[in-house]
């Protein structure tokens, strides 16, 4: 294919394989031809409502086949897709409207209720899967202005350390290159059925999994939630072959499988990817025993992808603790605080260049300058190291680093040790203020049912495997860990706030 934008590629795929299934959403099945036709039909509606080249259009909806069609439709008008989670609150929507200057909102039934409650909101185009029932003779949509690969295609609002979400900008070429790179390194093909339960408002759900699968001619199995039973059914009943998620999701899935008396057939799975959180090798080992499919890794950011991952043919079994190797077409440098490259095996900040290199943060040149070097490398603010074989090990966020008595403690390293303890289902490590040493290392742990907390034994276990200053001062048994409902990641800031309130327990 010579097309350099995803809408063009989808049109070519629809011409070549019109009857091939592109997506399944509950009982709805959508062919490539139908997805293409629905995108054209929605593009006509959006253009009539004001969508055109350069206009920002907010898409706010749960995962659905209509979401995919709407994203393509926005791009076909030449407008800029601006993604918001369907669960966003009024303040978040108001900020995105003000920040982006969006002149049109595309929303499903759930999001439409919230948008309608806001004063002075722009016009709303309502979407739902009924679009696929009324295609008729949809005419090909042609934009007034030809879309260029370098044009701005996406503004994706991401959480971070700043007061407001960062608005990451990507071009059409960048998104297409990133999705193509993932499809190639993961060997996605027309035989794949990819389970997409991560929000499509997140690049992980839209580009990394959905677009990569469609560019390979595969089928997207769309789930609106990351509920374990829904995911298990997508494998055992729909023959899902590829599953991507965050570590916390695999923890819940593994526990659910272990609860079931009759084990479902998970044999169709050929590839699983975890990203966004530190690996939990104990849980991944149990998952592999239950399903026969190991959990590989992907390490990237909304600003630059792909960066580090596994080729499952080259590495059918992941290296313990590693996120894989630098992906084809990507580059990585590991540098010290002065910007000098460190020796092999030594930790430092990871800097990246990749196929999908962001264009900067919308309306925020100062923050853009902070994260880009003068020669265009993206500063991840992650601490990583690379061994002699080229495997990359992520040691945590520099912002999460605990500084105790002048020494750095990586929460991810301590969590890796704790995850190997047989009494623990899960563990998250954070730093709390300490008047003498600056910070204390605190571990919040979830125990297996019927197991009592033995802090002395846990401390001894850790002391035998790491330096003394890294051993948690306190181990706090919790029922659950605070989870970001959108990404399914552990919310470290919320956990620190909870533990700070319960200081007497530590």
N, C-alpha and C positions, 0 to 999 in steps of 0.2 A: 504493500500500500504506500502511496505517496502523500496521502492526506496528513496534515500536520495539526489538525484540531480534532477533538473527540467527536463533535457533531458530524463532521465529514466522514470520519471513519465508521460511525454508526450507520450512516446512509449507505456506504459501500457494503457493509456487512449485510444490511437488509436486502440490498440488490442481489448479493451473492447467495445468501442463505435465508430467504424470506420465511420459510416454515420452521426454521430451527428455533427452539425455545431459548429466549433470552432471560426470562425471569419467571419465578413462581412466587406468588404472594397469597398464602392461604390456599383457597380453592381456585384462585385466578392464575391462569397460565398466559404468558405473553410471548409471542414470537418476536423475532428481530424486526419483521415487517411491521407488526402492530406497535412495537415500541417506537419505531421511527415515525409511523403515521401519527401516533398520539403526540409525539413531540412537535410535529408540524402543526397539528390542530391547536395545541396549546400555544405555540408561537404566534399563530394568527390572533388568538384571543389576547395574548399579552401585548402584541404590537398595537392592537386596537385600543388597549388600555394605556398605552404610552411607552412601552418598552422599545428602546432603540439603542444604537451604538453609544456606549459610554455611560448610559443610565444605570444606576445601581438598583437592583431588584432584590429585595429580601425574600428568601425562601425559608419558611418556618413550618415544618410538618414532621410527623413521625415517619419512620421508614415505610416505604410502600413502593409499588411499581409506579404509581403516579409521581412520586418524588423523583425517580430517575427520569421520567419523561419531562417533568417540569424543569429539572436542571438543564437538560439538553435544549429545551425550548427557550429558556432564558439566553443561553449561549447563541442560539440560532438568530435571535433578534439583534445580537451584537451587544446586548446589555451585560452587566457585570453581576454574576451570581454572588449574592451576599448571604451567607448561611447563618442561621440562628437555630439553637435547639428549640424543639417544640415545647419543652418544659420551661423555657425562659420566663422570668417574671416581668411585671410591668416596667420596672426600672431598667432592666436589661434591654428590653425592646425599645424603650424610649431613648436610651443611650445610643443604641445601634442606629436608630432612625436619625438622631441628631448628628452622630459621628459620620455616618456614611452618606447622608443626604439622599437616602433612597426615596424614589418617587413612585414606587409601586411595591406592593407586598403580595406574595403568593403564599397562601396558607390553606391547610386542611381544616377539617371541621373543628378539631380541638383548638388549634391555634387561632382560628377565626374568632372564637369567642373572646379571647384576650385582646386581640387587635381591635375588635369592635368597641371595647371598653375604653380605649385611649382617645383622648381628644385630639382632633386635628390630624388623624392618621391619613396617609395617602391612600389612593384607591387600592382595593383588594381583589385579586383574582382567586377564586376558590377552586381547589383541586380535590379530586378523589378518584378512586379506581373506576368509577363509572365512565370515565373518559374512554376506557377500552371497550365499552359496550356500545358506544355511539360514534364509531369512527367513520362509518360510511365511506364516501369517496374523498378522503382527506387530500387536499392539494398540497404540493410541495411548497414549503415556505422559503422565500428568498428575501434576505434582508436588504434594506435600502442601501446599506454600505457594506462592502465586502469585508469579511472578518479576516484579520491578519494574525498569524501565529504569535506574534509578539504582543498583541493587544492584551490588556488586562482582562482576565477571565473570572477570577475568584477573589473575594474578600472573605476570609474565614476568621471568625472571632474565636480566640483561644484564651484559656485561663492562664495566669502567670503570676509573677510577683508584683506586677504593677496594679495600681488602684482600679483600673478598668481593664477589660479584656483587650488583648492586643489584636489588631486587625491585620492579618497576614495576607499579602497580595501575591497572586501567581498569574502567570500568563497562560494562554492557551497552549503554547508549545511546551511550557514547563510541565503542565498537568499531563499532557499527552506523553511526554518523555518519561515522566515518573511512573505512570501507569504501565507503559510499555516495558520499562526496565524491570518492574516487579514481575510482570507476566513472564518475562524471559528467564530471570534468575530462579523463579519458583516453578518453571516448566508448566505453566498453566496452558490448557488446551481446550478444544471443543468438548472433550469428555468430562471436564470438570464441572462440578456443581458446588459453588462456593456459598457457604452459609454466612450471610451478612446480618449480624445482630448488633454490631456496633453502630452508633448513630451515623446516618449519612450526612448529618450536619458537621461531622468530624471528617477530616481528610482520610483518616484510617478507614472509615466506613464507605466514603464515596469514591475516592481515587484509588487507594491502595488495594482495596478488595473488589468493589463493584466494577469500576472502570477497567481495572486490570483484567478481570475475568471476561468482561464483554469484548475487550480488544482481542482476547485469545479465542473468541467464539464460544465461550462457555456459558453456563447458566447460573444466574444469581438466585439463591434461595433466600427470600427476604423475610426477616423476622422483625417485628416491631419492638421486641424487648429481648433482654438477655436472660430470660428465665431458663433455668436448667432443663426442665421438661420439654420446652419448645425446641431447644437446641438438640437434645437427645433424639427427639422425634424426627428432626430434620436429617439426622444421620441415619437412624435405624429404619425410618419409613420412606424417606425421600432419597436416600442414597447419597447424602452429602459427602463430598470428597475432600474439601478444603475448609478448615475452620480457623478463623483468626480472632483473637481476643486479647484481653489483658490478663495478668497473672491471677487476679482476684476471681475472674470469671472461671478459670480452670480449677481453682480451689473449690468453688461452689459446685461445679460440674462433677468433680471427682467425688466429693462427699455425697452428692445425690446418687451417683452410680453405686457407691458402696452401700447406700441405704436400700436399694432395690433387691427384692428377693429373686426376681427373674431378670437376668442381665440382658439388656437389649443388644441387638446385633449392630456393632459399630465397625464392622469389617470394611465398609466402603471408604472409610477415612484413609487417605494416603498422605496427608500433610496437615500439620497443625502449627500455627505461629502464635507466639505470645510477644507482646510489645507494650511499652508504656510504663512498665513497672519492673523492679528487680525480679529475677528468676527465683522460683521456689522449687529447688531440685527434688526435695522430698515429695511434694505433691505431684510434680511432673513424672516422677518414677512410678507413683501409684497409678496415675492416669495411663501411662504406657502399659502397665501390667493389665489394666482393665480393658483397654481398647486395642492394644498392639501398635499404636501410632505414637511415636515420641513427639514432644513439643519442642520445635525449633524456635528461633528468636528473630526479632527484627528490632533494630535500634535506629531511630530516625526522629525527626521533628517536623512540625507543620511547616517550618521555614525551609527545610532542605531534606529531600528524600529522593530515592532510597539512599541510605548511608552504609549501614552494616546489617548483614543478614546471612542466612545460610542458603546454599544451593543444595537441595535435598538429595540430588544425585551424587554430588561430590562428597557430601557429609550426611549419609543416611542416619547417623546417630550424632546428635549435637554434643559438643565438648562441654563438660560440666562447667557451669558458671559463665560460659562465653555467649556473647550475642552473635557470634559468627565472624565472617571476614568482610572487609570493605567490598561493597557490591560493585559489579562491573559498571564502568562509566562514572563511578564516584571516586572521590579522593578524600583522604583524611590525614591530618597532621596532629600530633600530640605535643603540646608545648608547655613550658613552665610559665611562671608569672611574668617573666620578662619577654615572652614570645619566642623563646629559643626551643628548638625541638629537643625532646628528652631522649635518653638512650632507650633501646628496646627493653621492654619489661618494666620501665619506670612509669609511674602515673603522672598525668598532666591533664590540662584542659584539651578536649577534642575540638578541632576545627574542621569544617567540612566544606566541600563543594560537591554538588550532585546534579543529576539530570533535571530535577525540579528544584531550582534555586529560586527562593522567593525574590520579589521585586522590591521588598521593603515593607514597612508598616504604613498603612493608609493614614495620611494626615499626621504622621509622627516621624519627621526626619531625624529628630534628636535620638529617639530610641533606635531607629535604623542604624545610625552611625555607631551606637554603642555595641551593636551585635555584629557588625561587619568590619573586617580589617580593611586597611587601605587598598589591599590587593584582592578584595572580594571574598575572603574566607568567612564563613558563618561561625561565630563563637557560640558554642553550645551551652557553656557554663556547666558542662558535665565533666566529671573526673573519670578518665579511662586510661587503660594501658593496653599494649599489644605485645603478644609473645613472639618468639622467633619464627613460629609457623604462620604468623599473620592473624591469629585469633584475637578478637577484641574483647576485653573484659571491662564492663562498666562498673565503676566503684561508687557512683552516686552523683547527685547534684551538688555542685559547689555551694549552692544556697542552702542545701540540707546538711552540709558538713557541720559536725559537732566539734567545737574547739574547746578542749579540756586541758587546762594548765599549759596552754601554748601548743599542744599536740592535736593534730587533726584525726578525727574518728569518722569513718564513713559508715553511715547507717546501713547501707546495702551490704557491706562486708560483715557486719555484726548479724544482720538478718540472715545472711547465708549460712552462718554457723548455727543459729537458732533453728532454722528450718530443718537442719539435720537431726535435731533432737526428737526422739520418738514420742515424747509426751505432748508435743506441741502441734496443733493444727496450723497455726499461723502466728507470725510475730512482726511487729513494726517497731522500729527504734527511732527515738527522737531525742533531742537535747532540751533540757529545761534549765533555767537560770540557776547559777550557784555562786554565792558571794565570795567563795574562796578560789574556785577553779574556773570560773567563767560559765561553764555548763556542766550539767550532769548527764550521763548516758542512761536513758530510761527505756526499758523494753515493755511494751504492751503485748501480752501473749494470750492466745486463745488455746485452751487445753482440750485434749480429746475427752469425750464424755467419760465420767467416772474417775478421772485423774485429778489428784490434788496438787496444788502448786507447792513445789519444793525449791525454794529460792537458793538454798545452799547448794543443792545438787546442780541446778542450772548454772550457778556462778562457777562451780568447779568445772563443769563441762566446757564453759566458755574459756576459762583460764587456761585450760589444756590446749586450746586451739588458737589463741590470739594474745597479743600483748596485754598486760594487766590494765593499762589505762583505757583500753577499748571495752573491757568487760562491763556490762551494765551494772550500775549501782543498785538499781531496783528493778524488780520484775513484777508487773502488775497484771493480774488475771482479769480479763474482760470477756464479756459475753460476745460482743461484736466490735468491729472497728468501723469508724465513720467512713462511709463510701460516697464518692462523688456519683450521684445518681445518673449522670450523663455518660461518664467515661468508665464507670465501674472501678476506678482506681481508689486506693486508700487515700483519704484526705488528711495529709500529714498536719496541715495547719489546724484543722478542726480537732485532731487528736491531741496536739500540743495544748490547745485551749482547754480541752476536757481534763487532761492530766494536771494542768496548772491549777484548775479549780479544786482538784482532789489532792493537793500537795501533801496533806497529812498522811495519805496512803503510801507515799514514796519515801 
